[in-house]
Amino acid sequence: MRLTATFWVQAYLARLRLEGIPAFVVAHGDDTAGAVLVKLNTLDGQACAFQRAFDLTSGERRWMVLAEGDEAEVDRAVGRQRGFDPDLWVIEVEDRGGRHLLDAPGLA
């Protein structure tokens, strides 16, 4: 059984809050089956966007980098993805240390 997108997003935001990491929903996707994209803003003009993708080598779904570098470039990449998928959730995480918790147990 898979979790709904809304449930996963709320759990993720709660985990970030527990660690004192600010995050907010930029785009609210489909409540049930919307894909989730996470943008990490390091507050220095740089950013990185992560998306879940199927890893052919392991057969698992993993968080992989969609785009990274200049924040404006990452924002354009996120905008392109939203153009392809209107059901896409976009969560923006702000952390100078680059913490996103996507590799934490329970979030993979």
N, C-alpha and C positions, 0 to 999 in steps of 0.2 A: 504494500500500500504506500502511495506517495503522499507527502504533505502538500496541502494547498499552498499556493504562492503567498497568500495573505498570512497564513500561519508561520511560514518560514521567515518572511520579512519581519513580522512582529517579534519573533524569537531572536532574530539577528540584531534588531535594534535594541532589544532588552540586554543582550550580551554586551553590546558596545557601551550602553549606558553604565552597566556594572563596572566597566573598566575606565569610565570617565572619558570615553571617546565620542565626540559629537558626530551625529549622523542624522540625515533627514531624507525623506522620500521626495525625489525630484519629479518622478513620473509614476503615477499609480497605474499599474497594468491590470490584466485580468486577475480577478480574485482567486480563481481556481487553478488555472494552468499557465499563467503568464510566466515568461522567462524573466530572470533577474540579472541585471547588470549592476556591478558595484564600481563606482568611481572613487578612487582614493586621491584626495587633494592634500598635498603636503604643505600647503600655504606658503610656498616659495616660488610660485609660478609653474610648478611641475605637478603632474598628475599621472595616474595610471588607471585604466579601466579593465575590469576583470569580468569574464563571462564563463558560465559553465559550458564545458564542451566534452565530447566523448574522446577519451584518450585511446587511440588504436593500439598502443603498445600494452596497456594494462587491462583494457576492456572496461575501465571505470570512467565515471563522469568526474571531471576535475575542474577547479578554477584555473583558467588560463588567461594570460594577458591579451586583451583585444588591442589596446593602444597605450603607449606611454611616452612621456616627454613633456613638451610645452602644453600647459593646461588648455590653451585655445585649440590646439590640434586634437587633444583628447576629447574636448567638447564637440568638435566637428565629427569625430568618429562615433561618439555616442549619438549625436543627432542623426547620422546616417543609419545607425542601427534602429533607432526609433522610427525612421522613415520606412524601413523594411518590416518592422514588427510593431503595430500599434498596441499590442497587448503587453509590451515590455515594461517591466518595473525598472526604475533607475534609482539607486540609493547612493547618496553622496556621503562619504566619510571624510572628516577633516582631522588629520593628525600629523603634526610636524615630524614625529618619529616614524611615520610610515606604517603604523599598526592598522590592520584591517580585520584581523581575527578569522579570515576565511580558511586558514589552515588549522584552526582550533578544533578539538574534538567536538563532534555533534553538528558542525556547520558544513562539513564536506558533503 
